[in-house]
């Protein structure tokens, strides 16, 4: 996860997922949509405006959805974004 302050009025979130995770765009987009859904409530709680970039590795394909939420929350707390 990479984080940078921005000059916008709100925080922005983006996921990067390579074809190594899955050659199917449908699966990659499904994972991205779920990551955005999980991050949305935490973005509203951030102290300042940030640009947040999450780079997903091939092992993310085998994880359960609950793990995504736990990892996002842990990352936001670890980086003191909340």
Buried (B, 14 or more C-beta within 10 A) or exposed (E): EEBEEBEEEEBEBBBEBEEEBBEEEEEBEEBBEBBBEBBEEBBEEBEEBBBBBBEBEEEBBEEEEEEBBEBBBEBBEEBEBE
